[in-house]
Amino acid sequence: MPLIAVDLFAGAGGATQGLRDAGFEVCVAVEIDAEAATTWAANHPGVMLQRDVRTLTGTDLMDAGGFRYGELDLLKACPPCQGFSTLRGGRTADPRRNDLVLDTLRLIEDIGPKAVLVENVPGLRKDDRFSLLTEGLRKLGYGTSDYIVEASDLGVPQRRRRLVIVAIRHGENPPGLDKLIPSNVRRPAMNAGEALKALEAQGVGGTNADVWRVSQGTVAARIAAVPINGTRFDLPISLQLECHKKMVSKSGKPSKSAAGSYGRVRNKQPAPTMTTRCTTPACGSFIHPSENRGLSLREAAAFQTFPFDYKWTGTYGSIERQIGNAVPVWMAEELGRAVVKLLELRT
């Protein structure tokens, strides 16, 4: 019998793809965004519930997936993290979003999965809901551990630090990350240039993802003026943004704030974190390493380790957002394989 999983906050399916590659059958996924849900359904079997998690019960999930209490092998959840993100100053004043962490705990209690995998930004660790979640898991009888995981350490060609919580029902606390995912079984490191070369070898996909934002005028001139491995600090004064000109340190030197804006991806390093604006040069180091343009959607998806032929649905902005919000596929696969081992030890 295959291991079965439920993917809460599934988005476009990055974690689902990784878990499937690790051997799980994702029988149910839940996603509120209609276009992301459509993307998921275009790539995966199983039931997609386009629903608000706050309206779901455990019975809803069990009925949709055809399993009973205690039978589910893994519940994966990646509740929206905007309230915890350092990009927003770590503010946690959005209870509607942040309480989704506690809705995850409610559903865990409802269905009693054998294992739980939660992924979020490291800022969650500083929030009271982190303690409520981990203590709640322990009260429900789960051995629980948490880790700060750097995706590039798992072979993902992208810098992406994430908080990961792993819990096993009626089991001991999972071991440290080096034992959970030993270095000798991890994918070898991959840099951005290698990822782009591998993508190029696949040929043009002929899909709506083989496109990038067309820049004109001053924006196009800025992109062209950034040298290989360069940043906005390499722009001549005439092309610098007015807001950047005003950013100076106490010593009068250019401030390092917004340092990523109008930067090029560096071939010999992992790509920067793919955000919801990951093909927009003004919003980060998202200029192609050598060409005078931003990243294409497909290139950004490659840095998130989606299969090259993954099908995307929605508007350009929606697909960009779906890619940036995703869990890197290879990261989810490595974590999924670790959970499989823990479940085997449990039995």
MARMI-47507 format. One record per residue (C-alpha): x, y, z; residue number from 1. Coordinates in steps of 0.02 Angstrom, whole numbers, plus 32768, in hexadecimal, padded with zeros to 4 digits. Example, Ala and Ser with C-alpha at 12.3 -4.5 7.8 and 13.67 -1.06 7.14 Angstrom:
# MARMI-47507
PT   px   py   pz   k
PT 8267 7F1F 8186   1
PT 82AC 7FCB 8165   2
//
This chain:
# MARMI-47507
PT   px   py   pz   k
PT 8000 8000 8000   1
PT 8044 80AD 7FD4   2
PT 805C 812E 805B   3
PT 7FD1 81AF 8052   4
PT 7FE0 8269 8074   5
PT 7F77 8306 807C   6
PT 7FC1 83AC 8042   7
PT 7F77 8444 8099   8
PT 7F99 84EF 804B   9
PT 7FD4 848F 7FB4  10
PT 7FEB 8523 7F3F  11
PT 8022 84F0 7E91  12
PT 8061 8448 7ED1  13
PT 811B 8458 7EF6  14
PT 810E 83F4 7F97  15
PT 8093 837A 7F49  16
PT 810F 8357 7EBC  17
PT 819C 833C 7F38  18
PT 8135 82CA 7FA6  19
PT 80FE 8265 7F0F  20
PT 81B4 8254 7EDB  21
PT 81DA 8216 7F8B  22
PT 8157 818D 7F7B  23
PT 80B8 81DA 7FC3  24
PT 800F 81D8 7F71  25
PT 7FC5 8284 7F90  26
PT 7F0E 8258 7F99  27
PT 7ECC 8305 7FC8  28
PT 7F0E 83B6 7FB2  29
PT 7EC1 8456 7FF3  30
PT 7EDF 8502 7FA6  31
PT 7E74 85A0 7FAD  32
PT 7EBE 85F7 7F14  33
PT 7E5D 85C2 7E79  34
PT 7EEB 85D1 7DFC  35
PT 7F68 8577 7E6B  36
PT 7EE6 84EE 7E89  37
PT 7ECE 84DD 7DCD  38
PT 7F8B 84CD 7DB5  39
PT 7F91 8446 7E3A  40
PT 7F03 83E6 7DE8  41
PT 7F58 83F1 7D3C  42
PT 7FF0 8396 7D7F  43
PT 7FB6 831D 7E06  44
PT 7F37 8294 7E24  45
PT 7ED2 8298 7EC3  46
PT 7E4B 830C 7F04  47
PT 7E65 83C8 7F04  48
PT 7DF6 8423 7F81  49
PT 7DF4 84DA 7F52  50
PT 7DC3 8510 7FFF  51
PT 7DF2 8582 808E  52
PT 7E48 8511 810E  53
PT 7DEB 856C 8198  54
PT 7D47 8524 8156  55
PT 7D87 8470 814C  56
PT 7D6D 83E5 81C9  57
PT 7DCB 8345 81DD  58
PT 7D32 82EA 819E  59
PT 7D3C 834E 80FC  60
PT 7DEE 8313 80E1  61
PT 7DCB 825F 810F  62
PT 7D33 8257 809E  63
PT 7D92 82A4 800B  64
PT 7E28 8232 8022  65
PT 7DCE 8192 8050  66
PT 7E2D 8174 80F2  67
PT 7DFA 8167 81A9  68
PT 7E3E 81B5 8248  69
PT 7EF1 8180 8265  70
PT 7F0B 8135 81B7  71
PT 7F5B 81CA 8161  72
PT 8017 81B7 8156  73
PT 8046 826F 8143  74
PT 7FF4 8318 8152  75
PT 805D 83A1 8103  76
PT 8034 8458 8121  77
PT 8082 84FB 80EA  78
PT 8010 8581 8131  79
PT 8026 862C 80DE  80
PT 80BB 8680 812E  81
PT 80A9 8739 8105  82
PT 808D 8767 81BB  83
PT 8131 8716 81F0  84
PT 819E 874C 815C  85
PT 8233 87BD 8177  86
PT 8200 8813 80D6  87
PT 8170 8858 813B  88
PT 81D7 8881 81D3  89
PT 81A1 87E6 822F  90
PT 80F9 8831 825C  91
PT 8078 87B5 8298  92
PT 7FE0 8826 829C  93
PT 7F7E 87C6 8219  94
PT 7F1E 8746 8283  95
PT 7EB5 870D 81EF  96
PT 7F50 86CA 8198  97
PT 7FB9 869B 822D  98
PT 7F2F 8638 8284  99
PT 7F37 85C1 81F1 100
PT 7FC6 8573 8253 101
PT 7F4A 8547 82DC 102
PT 7ECB 850A 825D 103
PT 7F51 8490 8227 104
PT 7F5C 8450 82DA 105
PT 7E9E 8441 82E2 106
PT 7E9C 83D3 8247 107
PT 7F2B 8369 8289 108
PT 7EC3 8346 8324 109
PT 7E2C 831D 82B6 110
PT 7E81 829A 8247 111
PT 7F15 8258 82AD 112
PT 7F99 8248 8223 113
PT 802E 81D8 8245 114
PT 80A6 8265 8216 115
PT 809E 8321 8202 116
PT 810D 8391 8199 117
PT 80FD 844E 81A9 118
PT 8164 84C9 8142 119
PT 816C 8584 8162 120
PT 81E2 8618 816E 121
PT 825C 861A 8201 122
PT 8200 86B0 824B 123
PT 8176 863D 8286 124
PT 81ED 85FE 830D 125
PT 81DF 86A8 8364 126
PT 8122 86A7 8365 127
PT 80B4 8661 83F0 128
PT 805A 85F5 8370 129
PT 80F9 8591 8358 130
PT 80F5 855D 840F 131
PT 803B 853D 8406 132
PT 8054 84CD 836F 133
PT 80E9 8469 83B0 134
PT 80A3 8459 8461 135
PT 7FFA 8429 8418 136
PT 804C 83A1 83B0 137
PT 80A3 835B 844A 138
PT 8000 835B 84AD 139
PT 7FB3 82F6 8420 140
PT 803D 8275 8434 141
PT 80B5 82A8 83AA 142
PT 8171 82A4 83B8 143
PT 819F 834D 836F 144
PT 823C 83A3 8331 145
PT 825B 8442 82CF 146
PT 82E9 8476 825C 147
PT 8327 850C 81FA 148
PT 8345 84C3 814E 149
PT 83A8 8518 80C4 150
PT 8362 84D7 801F 151
PT 8409 84E5 7FC6 152
PT 8450 8466 8043 153
PT 83D3 83E9 7FFA 154
PT 840A 8405 7F47 155
PT 838D 848E 7F1C 156
PT 83E3 8512 7EAD 157
PT 839E 859E 7F18 158
PT 83BE 85EE 7FC0 159
PT 8320 85D4 8025 160
PT 8320 85C3 80E4 161
PT 8286 8572 812C 162
PT 8245 8535 81D2 163
PT 8210 847F 81CA 164
PT 81B0 8423 8252 165
PT 81AB 8365 824D 166
PT 8139 8304 82C2 167
PT 811C 8248 82D5 168
PT 8084 8204 8331 169
PT 80B2 8195 83C5 170
PT 8169 81A4 8396 171
PT 8206 81F1 83DD 172
PT 823C 829F 83AD 173
PT 828B 8295 8300 174
PT 834A 82A2 8301 175
PT 83B2 8338 82CC 176
PT 83B2 836E 8217 177
PT 845B 831C 81F1 178
PT 8412 8275 8227 179
PT 8366 8296 81E0 180
PT 83AF 82BC 8134 181
PT 8466 8282 8138 182
PT 84DE 82DF 80C5 183
PT 850E 823E 806B 184
PT 845D 8228 8028 185
PT 843A 82DC 7FF8 186
PT 843C 831B 7F47 187
PT 84E1 836E 7F18 188
PT 84E0 842B 7F1A 189
PT 84A6 8480 7E7B 190
PT 84C5 8535 7E4E 191
PT 8456 85A7 7DE7 192
PT 84BC 8594 7D49 193
PT 84B0 84D6 7D50 194
PT 83F4 84E0 7D69 195
PT 83E0 8553 7CD2 196
PT 8450 84E4 7C68 197
PT 83E8 844B 7C96 198
PT 834A 84AB 7C6A 199
PT 8392 84E3 7BC3 200
PT 83BC 842F 7B98 201
PT 8303 8405 7BA3 202
PT 82DB 847F 7B17 203
PT 8252 8500 7B0F 204
PT 81B5 84BD 7B5E 205
PT 813F 8520 7AF1 206
PT 80D2 854C 7B87 207
PT 809B 85EF 7BD6 208
PT 812D 85DC 7C50 209
PT 81B2 85FB 7BCB 210
PT 819B 86B7 7BDA 211
PT 81E2 8747 7C3E 212
PT 81AF 87F8 7C65 213
PT 81D1 886C 7BD3 214
PT 822C 8906 7C14 215
PT 8234 89AC 7BB9 216
PT 827E 8A58 7BCC 217
PT 82DC 8A7C 7C6C 218
PT 82BB 89D0 7CB5 219
PT 8307 897B 7C1D 220
PT 839C 89F2 7C27 221
PT 83B7 89C8 7CDE 222
PT 83B5 890D 7CB9 223
PT 8432 8922 7C2B 224
PT 84A5 898B 7C99 225
PT 84B6 8905 7D20 226
PT 8555 88A1 7CFB 227
PT 856C 87E6 7D10 228
PT 855E 87BF 7DCB 229
PT 852C 8875 7DE6 230
PT 84AD 88CD 7E55 231
PT 8453 8974 7E59 232
PT 84F0 89BF 7EA5 233
PT 8543 89AC 7DFA 234
PT 84C4 8A1E 7DA6 235
PT 84FC 8ACC 7D71 236
PT 84AD 8B57 7DD5 237
PT 843E 8B85 7D42 238
PT 83E9 8ADA 7D49 239
PT 83D9 8AC7 7E03 240
PT 832B 8ACD 7E4E 241
PT 8305 8B6D 7EAC 242
PT 82D8 8B0A 7F47 243
PT 8381 8AB2 7F41 244
PT 83DF 8B56 7F2F 245
PT 8393 8B8D 7FD4 246
PT 83CC 8AEF 802D 247
PT 846E 8B1D 8084 248
PT 84C0 8ADE 8123 249
PT 84EF 8B4D 81B6 250
PT 859C 8B5D 816B 251
PT 8551 8BA2 80CA 252
PT 8578 8B07 8063 253
PT 84F4 8AAD 7FFA 254
PT 8483 8A44 8069 255
PT 847D 8989 8050 256
PT 83C0 898D 8060 257
PT 8363 8941 7FCC 258
PT 840A 88F7 7F97 259
PT 83B7 886F 7F30 260
PT 8356 88E3 7EBE 261
PT 8393 88DE 7E09 262
PT 8414 8858 7E2C 263
PT 8448 87CB 7DB8 264
PT 843B 8715 7DE4 265
PT 84EC 86D2 7DF9 266
PT 8512 8635 7D98 267
PT 858D 85EC 7E14 268
PT 851D 8604 7EAC 269
PT 8470 85C9 7EDB 270
PT 83E9 863E 7E9C 271
PT 839C 86B7 7F18 272
PT 82F9 8689 7F6F 273
PT 826D 8682 7EF0 274
PT 81E5 86F8 7F2E 275
PT 8137 8720 7EEC 276
PT 818E 87A1 7E7B 277
PT 8219 872C 7E44 278
PT 821D 8765 7D8F 279
PT 8215 881F 7DB6 280
PT 82C6 886D 7DB7 281
PT 8291 8902 7E21 282
PT 825E 888B 7EAC 283
PT 82FF 8828 7EC3 284
PT 8395 87D8 7E70 285
PT 832A 8792 7DE7 286
PT 8388 87CB 7D4A 287
PT 83C4 873D 7CDB 288
PT 847E 8716 7CF8 289
PT 84B4 874F 7C4A 290
PT 841E 8789 7BE5 291
PT 83D1 8835 7BF9 292
PT 8329 87FE 7C3C 293
PT 82D7 87BC 7CD7 294
PT 82C5 8704 7CF9 295
PT 823F 86A7 7C9A 296
PT 81B6 8650 7CFC 297
PT 81FE 85A8 7CC8 298
PT 82AD 85D8 7D05 299
PT 8266 860F 7DAD 300
PT 8208 8569 7DB6 301
PT 82AC 850E 7D92 302
PT 82FB 8562 7E29 303
PT 8266 851E 7E8B 304
PT 8291 8474 7E3D 305
PT 81EA 8458 7DE9 306
PT 81F0 83DB 7D58 307
PT 8218 8435 7CB6 308
PT 8170 8402 7C6A 309
PT 8105 8435 7CFF 310
PT 8061 8481 7CC4 311
PT 8035 8530 7D01 312
PT 7F8C 8585 7CFC 313
PT 7F58 8638 7D1D 314
PT 7F93 86E5 7CF0 315
PT 804B 8711 7CE9 316
PT 8043 8763 7D95 317
PT 7FE6 86CF 7DDE 318
PT 8066 8652 7D9C 319
PT 80F4 86BE 7DDE 320
PT 80A0 86BE 7E88 321
PT 807E 8602 7E82 322
PT 8136 85E1 7E5F 323
PT 8174 8655 7EE9 324
PT 80FE 860D 7F6B 325
PT 812B 8558 7F47 326
PT 818F 84E0 7FB0 327
PT 8226 84AC 7F48 328
PT 8201 8401 7F01 329
PT 82A9 83B4 7F2D 330
PT 82A0 83F7 7FDE 331
PT 81F3 83A8 7FF5 332
PT 8234 8305 7FAC 333
PT 82C7 82FC 8024 334
PT 8256 8322 80B8 335
PT 81D8 82A4 8079 336
PT 825C 821B 806F 337
PT 8291 8245 8122 338
PT 81DC 8232 815D 339
PT 81D1 8189 8105 340
PT 8268 814E 8168 341
PT 821E 818D 820B 342
PT 817A 8134 81E7 343
PT 81DA 8093 81C3 344
PT 8236 80A2 826A 345
PT 8191 80C1 82C2 346
PT 814B 801C 8286 347
//
